[in-house]
Amino acid sequence: MNRLRSLLLLCSAVPLGLGAATLQIDPKADIHPTAVLMGNIRIGAYTRIGPKVVIQGDVTIGDHVNILGNVVISAQHATIGSHVHIDYGAKIVDGRPGDPVAIQDGCWVGGNATLRGSRMEAGSALGNGAVADFNTHIGAGAVVAHGAVTRPDTVIPPDGLAEGNPSSITNPALTNAGRQTVFGVIPSQSIAEEDARIAKEIDAHPSQIRKTYPGIDGKQFWKGSVTVDPTAQIHPTAILMGPVKIGAHTRVGPNVIIAGATIGSYCDIRAGVNIRSSVHIGDHCYIGERIHIGASRDGGFDDPLWIKDYVYLGVGSVDHASRIDEGVYYGANTLTDYGSYIERGALLKSGTVVWHDIRIRPEAVAEGNPELMETNAGITRDRLLKSIGFVPREWLDEHARDLERPESYDEPLSTWEHTNRGIVKGAVQPGAILVGNVSVGEGTKIYPGAYIEGNVNIGREDAIVVDTMIVSQDLTIGDHTHIYDKAIIVDGRTGIDHPHIGIFCWINHSAFLQGAWMDDFSNSNIGVSEAYGTRLEPEALVLNGSATYAGQKLPAKSISYGDPVQVRIFNSTMRERMVFFYGRDFPTWERQASPEELKRYTLPK
């Protein structure tokens, strides 16, 4: 291995030549049939792995670990201790050379959180939507709060509380009362209760451990014009909906969904990505785990869209109808909205939130929520190494050699026997999964990759879009509500939280709602994290990348943003909300219902 490669071997790349999985699974573990396990993976007793989880690499997972749906763990070497809770949509991935990936006993990783080349000491917690960036060290009992974002090489002292984007230590001696304030539960107590419940369930209904866990065959759902270069590698679980064109030596990972895109050569499309846009993606691009790349505002308002050569999009990011020029770098959980233009060589640090119609200048550095852009552009190689620890363009050239090496995959499941007892009047597209007692009203459309489980009643004329996950024992979703790509809606605290989604609500890409209540006409925008017991009153708007703490109430007609979220405008006008949210001056329900349908409802003025 040459010196450049040893310096630059970053990342969430799967170990080469994995072939079939080498699995050591305790007979008392419980692995969901839709999970994908690739590599040398060891799983302990009473550990549960949920739907559509992807685990890749050399990964050791202890006893009594609860890994919930849509989690991705991808590392050349990772260790996860016992009695660990990893919530829906979390990402645990490699970092720079030498960055450890380790989670000790009794830790809590929140929904849509990202741990990238970092370690958590015993009893520590990473909040919903938070980022522990390269070589962050979270001390024993410490907490990185909901929405907080650490910078590389950060040390959180034992029992410290880190808040904000970028984060700082706001409490050096956190108590359980403080943990309760952030999370709405004391993580250690909640984990103990969860462990006892899961162990009882597994003892009562032991699972049948299989030799392989290859996921659900996606090829059966391919449609339209799909052109794949013979040297490209497409994981069997991926779904391609034409027109799609994929270039030479490009690799498409597990549970990826691509519709309408043209992708160049030597691109790495990681697990759980969805690309639902007519975007043109150049050569030598890296699209990290659980990224959403979305289409223009109605009528092609933002077209044409592009991602040019040598772009690095970090894990958990969202490119929502943005134009991205050559050599741009997105950190983890970076969000860019409609009509934003990220010019050549710009660097967006982890957790950066770029609102709609913003221009980031060439070789500028941006960070924070909402983003602040430096006035002096220019990023030298030394500055890149100091800021993020590697040079993306150099690494992407080296990584191209990895993409030339073939991988082999296990044969995926063509079917999975499951039952839905609900009444389905709407349209469920191929590749969507309904389990339990899920009812779907007339005119509602469930898109490919959606997973809905439990007792869920979905109203009329709703849209449940690509790769959405909804898991609830008692959830009602009102009429004319849109839930977009990669959104996750799950239950909260038993007997305390009562999740509810009203009529004409809008839940945007990669949003995470945990036991939250949304009143009629409220809006949760891109990448928001709403903790246990959050309540949005009618017409409330939470803006991109914002995170609530447990039990927060956002007043009617308010506009809120930040990490943690704060109400910025009270009693806003309709025009203010629409301009903040969409960048164009018309209410969302004009997109969600026909004039005849609108006559049935009393609409806000």
C-alpha positions in Angstrom: 0.0 0.0 0.0 1.6 3.3 -1.1 2.1 6.2 1.3 -0.8 8.2 -0.2 -3.2 5.4 0.2 -2.1 4.8 3.8 -2.7 8.5 4.6 -6.0 8.7 2.8 -7.7 5.4 3.5 -10.8 6.9 5.0 -14.2 5.8 5.4 -17.2 3.8 5.3 -15.9 1.5 2.6 -16.7 -2.1 3.1 -13.7 -4.4 3.4 -12.8 -5.6 0.0 -13.8 -9.0 -1.4 -16.3 -9.8 1.3 -18.2 -12.4 -0.6 -20.7 -14.3 1.4 -21.2 -13.3 5.0 -19.4 -15.1 7.8 -22.0 -14.9 10.6 -21.8 -16.0 14.2 -25.2 -15.4 15.6 -26.3 -16.5 19.0 -29.4 -18.8 18.9 -31.1 -16.4 21.3 -30.7 -13.4 18.9 -33.6 -12.1 16.7 -32.8 -10.9 13.2 -35.5 -9.4 11.0 -35.9 -11.2 7.6 -35.4 -7.9 5.7 -32.0 -7.2 7.3 -28.8 -7.3 5.2 -25.7 -8.7 6.9 -22.4 -8.7 4.9 -19.0 -9.5 6.3 -17.6 -11.1 9.5 -20.4 -10.3 11.9 -20.9 -11.6 15.5 -24.1 -11.1 17.3 -24.8 -11.9 21.0 -27.7 -13.3 22.9 -31.0 -11.4 23.2 -29.9 -8.9 20.6 -32.6 -7.8 18.2 -32.0 -6.4 14.7 -34.9 -4.7 13.1 -36.4 -4.2 9.6 -34.2 -3.0 6.8 -31.0 -2.8 9.0 -27.7 -3.0 7.0 -24.6 -4.3 8.8 -21.4 -4.4 6.7 -17.8 -5.2 7.6 -16.1 -6.7 10.6 -18.6 -6.0 13.3 -19.0 -7.5 16.8 -22.2 -6.8 18.7 -22.7 -7.9 22.3 -25.7 -9.2 24.2 -29.0 -7.4 24.8 -28.5 -4.8 22.0 -31.6 -3.3 20.4 -30.9 -2.2 16.8 -34.1 -0.6 15.4 -35.2 -0.2 11.8 -33.2 1.4 9.0 -30.0 1.5 11.0 -26.7 1.2 9.0 -23.5 -0.1 10.6 -20.7 -0.1 8.1 -17.1 -0.4 9.3 -13.9 -2.2 8.6 -13.8 -2.9 12.3 -16.4 -2.0 14.9 -17.3 -3.2 18.4 -20.6 -2.6 20.1 -20.9 -3.7 23.7 -23.9 -5.1 25.5 -27.1 -3.4 26.7 -26.9 -0.8 23.9 -29.9 1.0 22.3 -29.5 2.1 18.6 -32.6 3.9 17.4 -34.3 4.1 14.0 -32.2 5.5 11.1 -28.9 5.8 13.1 -25.6 5.5 11.2 -22.4 4.0 12.6 -19.6 4.2 10.1 -15.9 4.4 9.7 -13.9 7.6 9.9 -10.3 8.6 9.0 -7.4 6.1 9.3 -7.0 5.3 12.9 -10.3 6.6 14.0 -12.0 4.0 16.2 -15.5 2.8 15.9 -16.5 1.6 19.4 -19.6 1.7 21.5 -19.2 0.4 25.1 -21.9 -1.1 27.3 -25.0 0.7 28.2 -24.9 3.4 25.5 -27.8 5.1 23.7 -27.6 6.2 20.0 -30.6 8.3 19.0 -32.8 8.2 15.9 -31.0 9.5 12.7 -27.9 10.1 14.8 -24.5 9.6 13.1 -21.4 8.2 14.8 -18.5 8.6 12.3 -15.1 7.1 13.3 -15.8 7.8 17.0 -16.2 6.1 20.3 -18.7 6.1 23.2 -17.7 5.2 26.7 -20.0 3.2 29.0 -23.3 4.8 29.7 -22.9 7.7 27.2 -25.6 8.9 24.8 -25.8 10.5 21.4 -29.1 12.3 20.8 -31.6 12.2 17.9 -30.1 13.8 14.7 -26.8 14.4 16.5 -23.3 13.9 14.9 -20.2 12.6 16.6 -17.7 13.4 13.9 -14.2 12.0 13.2 -12.5 10.8 16.4 -15.0 12.2 18.8 -14.5 10.7 22.3 -17.7 10.7 24.3 -16.8 10.1 28.0 -18.6 7.7 30.3 -22.1 9.0 31.1 -21.7 12.0 28.8 -24.4 13.2 26.5 -24.3 14.8 23.0 -27.8 16.3 22.9 -30.4 16.1 20.2 -29.2 17.9 17.1 -25.7 18.7 18.5 -22.7 18.3 16.2 -19.2 17.8 17.4 -16.1 18.8 15.4 -13.3 16.2 14.6 -11.2 15.2 17.6 -13.6 16.6 20.2 -13.5 15.1 23.7 -16.7 15.2 25.8 -15.7 14.7 29.4 -17.4 12.1 31.6 -20.9 13.2 32.5 -20.6 16.3 30.3 -23.4 17.7 28.2 -22.6 18.9 24.7 -25.2 21.1 23.0 -25.4 23.1 19.8 -24.2 23.1 16.2 -21.2 23.2 16.5 -21.3 21.8 20.0 -19.9 23.1 23.2 -20.0 21.8 26.8 -22.9 23.5 28.6 -22.9 21.3 31.7 -19.7 19.5 32.9 -21.6 17.5 35.6 -24.8 16.1 34.1 -27.2 14.3 36.4 -30.1 12.0 35.6 -32.4 14.9 36.0 -30.6 16.6 33.1 -30.7 13.5 31.0 -34.4 13.3 31.7 -34.8 16.9 30.4 -33.1 16.2 27.1 -34.4 12.7 26.4 -37.7 12.4 28.3 -36.3 9.2 29.8 -33.2 8.2 31.7 -31.4 6.2 29.1 -29.9 3.6 31.5 -33.3 2.9 33.0 -35.0 2.8 29.6 -32.4 0.3 28.3 -32.9 -2.0 31.3 -36.7 -2.1 30.8 -36.3 -2.6 27.1 -33.8 -5.5 27.6 -36.1 -7.3 30.0 -39.0 -7.0 27.6 -37.1 -8.2 24.5 -35.5 -11.1 26.4 -39.0 -12.2 27.5 -40.3 -12.0 23.9 -37.4 -13.9 22.5 -37.7 -16.7 25.1 -41.4 -17.0 24.3 -40.9 -17.0 20.5 -37.4 -18.0 19.6 -36.4 -17.0 16.1 -35.0 -19.3 13.4 -31.4 -18.3 12.8 -30.5 -18.5 9.1 -27.2 -19.0 7.4 -27.4 -15.7 5.5 -29.4 -12.5 5.7 -29.3 -11.0 2.2 -32.4 -8.8 2.4 -35.3 -8.6 -0.1 -34.7 -8.9 -3.8 -34.9 -5.5 -5.4 -34.4 -6.6 -9.0 -38.0 -7.8 -9.1 -39.1 -4.2 -8.7 -36.9 -2.7 -11.5 -38.9 -1.0 -14.2 -38.5 1.3 -17.1 -35.3 2.0 -19.0 -32.3 0.9 -16.9 -28.9 0.9 -18.4 -26.0 -0.4 -16.3 -22.4 -0.6 -17.5 -21.1 -4.2 -17.3 -18.4 -3.2 -14.8 -20.8 -1.6 -12.4 -21.9 -3.5 -9.3 -25.5 -3.3 -8.1 -26.5 -4.9 -4.8 -29.4 -7.3 -5.3 -31.6 -5.4 -2.8 -31.4 -2.1 -4.8 -34.4 -0.9 -6.7 -33.9 1.0 -10.1 -36.8 2.8 -11.7 -36.0 4.1 -15.2 -34.9 6.1 -16.9 -31.7 5.2 -15.0 -28.1 5.1 -16.4 -25.2 3.9 -14.3 -21.6 4.2 -15.5 -18.4 2.1 -15.4 -17.1 0.8 -12.0 -19.9 2.4 -10.1 -21.1 0.5 -7.0 -24.7 0.7 -5.7 -25.1 -0.6 -2.2 -27.9 -2.4 -0.2 -31.4 -1.0 -0.1 -30.6 1.8 -2.5 -33.5 3.3 -4.6 -32.7 5.2 -7.8 -35.4 6.8 -10.0 -34.6 9.0 -13.0 -30.9 9.6 -12.5 -27.8 9.5 -14.7 -24.8 8.4 -12.6 -21.2 8.5 -14.0 -18.2 6.3 -13.5 -16.4 5.3 -10.3 -19.1 6.5 -8.0 -19.8 4.8 -4.7 -23.5 4.9 -3.7 -23.7 3.6 -0.1 -26.4 1.6 1.8 -29.8 3.1 2.1 -29.4 6.0 -0.4 -32.3 7.1 -2.5 -32.0 9.3 -5.5 -35.4 10.5 -6.8 -34.5 13.1 -9.3 -33.6 13.7 -12.9 -30.2 14.8 -11.6 -26.9 14.1 -13.5 -24.2 12.9 -11.2 -20.6 13.1 -12.5 -17.6 10.8 -12.1 -15.7 9.9 -8.9 -18.5 10.8 -6.5 -19.1 9.4 -3.1 -22.7 9.3 -1.8 -22.7 8.2 1.9 -25.1 6.1 3.8 -28.8 7.0 4.1 -28.6 10.1 1.9 -31.6 11.6 0.0 -31.1 13.3 -3.3 -34.4 14.9 -4.3 -36.2 16.6 -7.2 -37.1 20.2 -8.0 -40.0 22.2 -6.7 -43.2 21.7 -8.7 -43.0 22.4 -12.4 -39.2 21.9 -12.6 -38.6 25.3 -10.9 -35.0 24.4 -9.9 -34.1 22.3 -13.0 -31.6 21.4 -14.4 -30.0 19.8 -11.4 -26.5 18.4 -11.2 -23.8 16.9 -9.0 -20.5 17.3 -10.8 -17.3 15.3 -10.6 -15.4 14.6 -7.3 -18.2 15.5 -5.0 -18.2 13.9 -1.5 -21.6 13.8 0.2 -21.2 12.7 3.8 -23.4 10.1 5.6 -27.0 11.1 6.4 -27.0 14.2 4.2 -29.8 15.6 2.1 -29.4 17.3 -1.3 -32.9 18.7 -1.9 -33.0 20.0 -5.5 -29.5 21.7 -5.1 -26.9 22.2 -7.7 -23.5 21.0 -6.6 -20.3 21.9 -8.5 -17.1 20.0 -8.8 -15.1 19.1 -5.7 -17.7 20.0 -3.1 -17.5 18.3 0.3 -20.5 17.7 2.5 -19.9 16.6 6.1 -22.2 14.2 7.9 -25.9 15.2 8.3 -25.5 18.2 6.0 -28.7 19.5 4.5 -29.1 21.8 1.4 -32.6 22.9 0.3 -34.5 23.8 -2.9 -32.6 26.0 -5.3 -29.4 26.3 -3.3 -26.2 26.4 -5.4 -23.0 25.0 -3.9 -20.1 26.2 -6.0 -16.8 24.6 -6.9 -14.7 23.3 -4.0 -16.9 24.5 -1.2 -16.7 22.8 2.2 -19.8 22.3 4.2 -18.9 21.0 7.7 -21.0 18.3 9.4 -24.5 19.5 10.4 -24.5 22.5 8.1 -28.0 23.5 7.1 -28.3 25.6 3.9 -31.8 27.0 3.5 -33.5 27.3 0.1 -32.2 29.6 -2.7 -28.8 30.2 -0.9 -25.5 30.3 -2.9 -22.3 29.1 -1.3 -19.3 30.7 -3.0 -16.4 28.7 -4.6 -14.0 27.3 -2.0 -16.0 28.8 0.9 -16.5 27.1 4.2 -19.9 27.0 5.8 -21.2 25.6 9.1 -24.1 25.8 11.5 -27.9 25.9 11.5 -28.7 28.0 9.6 -25.3 28.1 7.8 -22.8 30.9 8.2 -20.4 31.2 5.3 -17.0 32.6 5.6 -16.3 35.8 3.7 -12.9 34.9 2.6 -13.0 32.0 0.1 -10.0 29.7 -0.5 -9.3 26.2 0.8 -5.7 25.0 0.7 -4.6 21.4 1.0 -3.2 22.1 4.5 -6.5 23.7 5.5 -8.4 20.6 4.3 -6.2 18.4 6.4 -6.7 20.6 9.4 -10.4 20.9 9.0 -11.5 17.4 8.1 -8.3 15.3 8.1 -8.1 14.2 4.5 -8.2 15.5 1.0 -11.4 14.3 -0.6 -10.3 14.5 -4.3 -7.1 12.5 -3.5 -9.1 9.9 -1.6 -11.7 9.6 -4.3 -8.9 8.8 -6.9 -7.5 6.1 -4.6 -11.0 4.7 -3.8 -11.5 4.2 -7.5 -9.2 1.2 -7.3 -11.4 -0.4 -4.7 -14.5 0.1 -7.0 -12.7 -1.9 -9.7 -12.6 -5.0 -7.5 -15.6 -7.3 -7.8 -17.8 -8.2 -4.8 -20.1 -11.2 -4.6 -23.5 -11.2 -2.9 -25.8 -13.7 -1.3 -29.0 -14.6 -3.2 -31.7 -12.3 -1.8 -35.2 -13.4 -0.7 -37.7 -13.3 -3.5 -40.5 -13.2 -1.0 -41.0 -12.7 2.7 -44.2 -14.2 4.2 -46.0 -11.5 6.2 -49.5 -10.5 6.8 -51.5 -7.2 6.8 -55.0 -7.3 8.2 -55.9 -3.7 7.5 -58.2 -2.5 4.8 -56.2 -1.1 1.9 -58.2 1.1 -0.6 -55.2 3.2 -1.8 -52.3 2.1 -4.1 -49.4 0.2 -2.6 -46.6 0.2 -5.2 -44.2 -2.8 -5.6 -41.4 -2.8 -3.1 -43.5 -1.3 -0.3 -44.2 -3.5 2.8 -47.2 -3.3 5.1 -47.2 -5.5 8.2 -49.8 -6.0 11.0 -53.0 -3.9 10.9 -52.3 -1.1 8.4 -55.3 0.6 6.8 -54.9 2.9 3.7 -57.6 5.3 2.6 -58.8 6.0 -0.9 -56.4 7.9 -3.2 -53.4 7.4 -0.9 -50.2 6.1 -2.5 -47.5 4.1 -0.8 -44.3 4.3 -2.7 -41.5 1.7 -3.2 -39.2 1.0 -0.2 -41.8 2.2 2.3 -42.1 0.0 5.4 -45.2 0.4 7.6 -45.8 -1.9 10.7 -48.3 -2.1 13.5 -51.7 -0.5 14.0 -51.6 2.4 11.6 -54.6 4.1 10.0 -53.7 6.2 7.0 -56.3 8.7 5.7 -57.4 9.7 2.2 -55.3 11.2 -0.5 -52.0 10.9 1.4 -48.5 10.3 0.0 -46.2 7.9 1.9 -43.1 8.3 -0.3 -39.9 6.3 -1.0 -38.1 4.6 1.9 -40.4 6.0 4.6 -40.6 3.9 7.8 -43.7 4.1 10.1 -43.8 1.8 13.1 -46.6 2.3 15.7 -49.1 0.5 17.8 -51.6 3.2 17.6 -51.2 6.0 15.0 -53.7 7.9 12.9 -52.5 10.0 9.9 -55.1 12.5 8.6 -56.2 13.2 5.0 -54.0 15.0 2.5 -50.8 14.6 4.5 -47.5 14.1 2.7 -44.7 12.1 4.3 -41.6 12.3 2.2 -38.5 10.1 1.4 -36.6 8.6 4.4 -39.0 10.1 7.0 -39.3 8.0 10.1 -42.4 8.1 12.4 -42.3 5.8 15.5 -43.9 5.5 18.9 -42.7 7.2 22.0 -42.9 6.4 25.7 -45.5 3.8 26.5 -48.5 5.3 28.2 -47.1 8.8 28.0 -46.8 9.8 24.3 -49.7 9.6 21.8 -48.4 10.0 18.3 -50.7 11.7 15.9 -50.5 13.3 12.4 -53.3 15.6 11.4 -54.8 16.6 8.1 -52.8 18.6 5.5 -49.5 18.0 7.4 -46.2 18.0 5.7 -43.3 15.8 6.9 -40.2 16.3 4.8 -37.2 14.2 3.8 -35.3 12.4 6.5 -37.4 13.8 9.3 -37.5 11.8 12.5 -40.7 11.9 14.7 -40.6 9.9 18.0 -44.0 9.9 19.8 -44.7 13.4 18.4 -48.1 15.0 17.8 -48.6 17.2 14.8 -51.8 19.2 14.7 -53.6 20.0 11.4 -51.6 22.0 8.8 -48.4 21.8 10.7 -45.0 21.2 8.9 -41.8 19.3 9.9 -39.2 20.2 7.4 -36.0 18.4 6.1 -34.0 16.4 8.7 -35.9 17.6 11.8 -35.7 15.5 14.9 -38.7 15.6 17.2 -38.2 13.9 20.6 -40.6 12.1 22.9 -43.8 14.1 23.4 -43.1 17.0 21.0 -46.2 18.8 20.0 -46.7 21.0 17.0 -49.9 23.1 17.3 -51.9 24.0 14.2 -49.9 25.6 11.4 -46.6 25.4 13.4 -43.5 25.1 11.2 -40.2 23.5 12.2 -37.4 24.3 9.8 -34.6 22.2 8.4 -32.2 20.2 10.7 -33.8 21.4 13.9 -34.1 19.2 17.0 -36.6 19.4 19.9 -36.0 18.2 23.4 -38.6 15.9 25.1 -42.0 17.4 25.6 -41.5 20.7 23.8 -44.6 22.5 22.6 -44.3 24.7 19.5 -47.3 27.2 19.4 -49.8 27.6 16.6 -48.5 29.5 13.6 -45.0 29.7 15.0 -41.8 29.3 13.0 -39.0 27.5 14.9 -35.4 26.4 14.2 -32.1 25.7 15.8 -30.3 23.0 17.8 -32.0 22.8 20.2 -35.0 24.3 18.5 -36.3 27.8 19.6 -39.4 29.6 18.5 -38.2 32.5 16.3 -41.5 34.0 15.1 -44.8 33.8 16.9 -48.2 34.1 15.2 -46.7 34.2 11.7 -48.7 34.9 8.6 -49.4 32.3 6.0 -47.0 34.1 3.6 -44.2 34.1 6.1 -44.5 30.4 6.7 -44.7 29.5 3.0 -41.7 31.6 2.1 -39.6 30.1 4.9 -40.7 26.6 4.1 -40.9 26.5 0.4 -39.4 29.6 -1.1 -42.6 30.3 -3.1 -45.7 32.1 -2.0 -48.5 29.6 -2.0 -49.8 27.2 0.7 -48.8 23.6 0.6 -52.3 22.3 0.6 -52.8 23.7 -2.9 -50.3 20.9 -3.8 -52.0 18.3 -1.7 -55.6 18.5 -2.8 -57.8 19.4 -5.8 -60.1 22.4 -5.6 -63.1 20.1 -5.2 -61.4 18.3 -2.3 -60.5 21.6 -0.6 -64.2 22.5 -0.4 -64.6 19.7 2.2 -62.3 21.4 4.7 -62.1 24.7 6.6 -58.7 26.1 5.7 -56.6 28.5 7.6 -56.7 32.1 6.4 
